[in-house]
Amino acid sequence: MKHVKALSIKFLVIAIVLYSVLGILNQASIGNILLISVLVTGVAYVLGDLLILKNFGNLTATIADFGLSFFAVWLLTAAFIQAEFSISVSLFAAFLIACSEAVFHVYMQNKVLEVDQDAGFNTEYVQRLSTEFAEENPDADYIRVNNKRTDDD
């Protein structure tokens, strides 16, 4: 059920972005936009979210989603819509999709994916290695050392 909800959210975001960009700039039909949205959502969810996000993290998955969205939108708009300036439109759509994907990946990591603690950044280990800061008092240390020497003599 978690994956169905995540797929629905991803589809809605991609469909809204593509409708905004392709509908306004290219006068594309709703059917073509929905078909492109379904195809981009399916491929991006499997590759970007389930494989790359789980293994490499948010930044790598967002960059991969940008490239994947660009090529998918570019090829599909060229095939279905025959747009004259589909490269610039695809770049703009991919940028907007990648921006939304960065936020969606946070949702995926927190609610859907079971992220392995050993694969990611372990904050507990870093906290054990952190440095403690204290105020030094050289006079008290000197007195303590001298008192130990006089006690031992």
Summary of the structure (lengths in Angstrom):
residues: 153
radius of gyration: 26.8
end to end distance: 76.4
largest distance: 96.3
contacts: 424
relative contact order: 0.12
helix: 80%
strand: 0%
